[in-house]
Amino acid sequence: MGCGFCEAALSNTVGTLIVDCVVKPVGRQLDYVRCFHDNDEKLREKKLELADARDRLQHEIEDAERRLLLIQKDVQNLKSKADKTLSEEIQLNKRCLNWCPNWIWRYQLSKKAMKRTQNIFELLERFGRLGPVGYRDPTALPTIDFLCSKEFVVSESSKGAFNQIIEALKDENINMIGLCGMGGVGKTTLAREVGSQAQKLNLVDKKLNSFDKVLITTVSQKPNFERIQDQIAQYIGFDMKNEKGRRSEQELWLRLKKEQRILIILDDIWEPINLKEKIGIPIGDDHKGCKAALSNTVGTLVVDCVVKPVGRQLDYVRRFHDNVEKLRERNRELADARDRLLHKIEDAKNRLLLIENDVQNLQSRAAETLSDMGTLEEEIQLNKRCLNWCPNWSWRYQLSKKAMKKIQDISELLDKFGQLGPLGYRAPTALPTIDFLCSKEFVFSKSSETAFYQIIEALKDENINMIGLWGMGGVGKTTLAHEIGSQAQKLNLFDKVVITVVSQKPNFEKIQDQIAQYIGFDMKNEQGRRSEQELWLRLKNEPRILVIVDDIWESINLKEKIGIPIGDDHKGCKVLLTTRRQPVCRAMDCQNVVQLGCLNDDEAWTLFEKKAGLDDFSDDSIKSLANQIVKKCGGLPIAIVPLGSALKGKTHHEWQTAYRRLKDRRLTEIEDVNEENAYVCLEASFDYLKNMETKTCFLLCSLFPEDDEIYVENLVGYAWGLALYKGMDSIKDVRSEVLASIETLKNSGLLLDCGERHVKMHDVVRQFALWIASSRKEISFGTVETLPMDESFKHYTAISFETDQTDELPKG
């Protein structure tokens, strides 16, 4: 029987060993096969989380680079690891013959998926612990050494005081130290030396490190607390100003709490000061790592000036009403900040930006905090009603403490509002491109084709960075420049092509905004408007970029006036400028100058034939008249297009009238013969407008500034005010008439469409319109540069004052 028992025991032991050593490990390995799909699905989920985290980090990196920050190495490494992990793919499970799974391969893939999932999980934890993405040059912040005298000599008295203060700084229970002495004895010099040495030494042997930062500020007899706060903030790289105005003491207090070990030297104090309330310095229990050393001319060496804990607790009861009022004030500030954020979010969405997740989270937290405040306010009101004559001190203590806690929470939220970066980011497809401006009906002429290939070859030349395209107004320089930009990008000569219009009276801020829009850069920041140098630095970050500067009338320093890097500043940046004046090209040091001429006779006829709707079946007499009209246009597209559009579908009699007017009229006031011919053609197009109201609307458009995008509703308002459309009883009817006139003008080529409810006038057409307005007696429009003081202008229907000095206009 004994033997049987031993045999059974031995059997159980062997069985257990077999299970532990063989069965369980085999089972774990089989789990890889059995959980193949679960492991694959879990890997896919984690990869999606990693992609979201990587994209968020990419947005932060782009924003940091736009703000000219240097990217932290651990951020770059983490992004690279995330990119590499996301690019690695596990091939799908292959199947053997007869549709049977390959179990060995499935086991290997499942095991790989589990390991990848673990790696991604570790990466996501690193994303969660990631600090600031970028940093500024630390040498830009001031240090205590800047203020220390190199000729400091230790006396017997200063040596004793120095050692006492250093010992006090080593004591973890001391956070406030006073240095006193008569005026001129050297307190300031000693305090600075103490600060310098405290930052260099490892205090308390090697167990307590030196201070991370030592800063000094002067209080003086009549303290200026804002200046003191600015001095402290400068040392820690904190700006006391934000978009709402000036930050509070509490915001500086919160910022100082983020410094692990900091010594603040307050020099030349004359009267006791509440450092927390007046300046925002966290002392004692507020922040154990912050110590203050102060110097004054009276008193004794002050050690451990700390308010006792009991006193702080009693303050909750004593300051109940103050705390409640402060909470309400903070609550109003939070509501205002939340509303401002909502407005900015709406504006960002209107500008087609995608909102950052942390912005949405901050908005939600603010809404939740404001909702909680309603509940706390009800408790406060209940306490006020029930206990007005006999306060419940315990309840009052608890409410006051809650109020202080809520104030702290709201202050932290407001601090986040103040530190909030850009609300959104542009999707790459949201940025404008040169293709948007290109005409689908662009047709090469002999002159434009020659100019096109000359410029393309110049763009390929590494030694050329400035190219000039010149020609008379209306010859097609802008259209050709747009086409060159589009083709240069398609040929992969440039990563980005941007275009901006300068015009006769350049608005450099508007020009900068146009360029910045193409590269996803905002010329506005928290301090106001960015400088030309910041745009210059941002453009230097673009490896290959072509900037088309259209319609230049005078020489411009592109670097100083706009911020475009040229030549040695940035070899990858090239400029193509267009101008009517060849001297501008020379003055701006264009290395390659290309002239764009007018159309030859055949090209002019082809363009006119297309716009006028003529073909082989058209009446020969009309064709004969059309041929004569085309010759009068002088090969100028800006004259051919509107005149051809105006005569499309007209009768033989109307063609004869058009030719007679072109033949008889001569604009002797205009010097250039080619532009004279263009004006003759434009005049004929103007005369063919059906009614006086449409002509008046056209002339009204000429009173807007050059290159201005004219808002249609402004035209409606002027037409209504000037009663241009007779018999119209409502502004709704006037709007319909104005819209009809605009369509007629656009179809005639006299106005250009530039977006929803906006139109624009070609500058040559505008000059013609101003000439018409000033030369015809029956049309009373005009532009002046000074206010007329007599009655000679009483007959004018409308006058445009070409001045930006509003004080020159009469008051009242």
Order of alpha helices (4+ residues) and beta strands (2+ residues): alpha-alpha-alpha-beta-alpha-alpha-beta-alpha-beta-alpha-beta-alpha-beta-beta-alpha-beta-beta-alpha-alpha-beta-alpha-alpha-beta-alpha-beta-alpha-beta-alpha-beta-beta-alpha-beta-beta-alpha-beta-alpha-alpha-alpha-alpha-alpha-alpha-beta-alpha-alpha-beta-beta-alpha-beta-beta
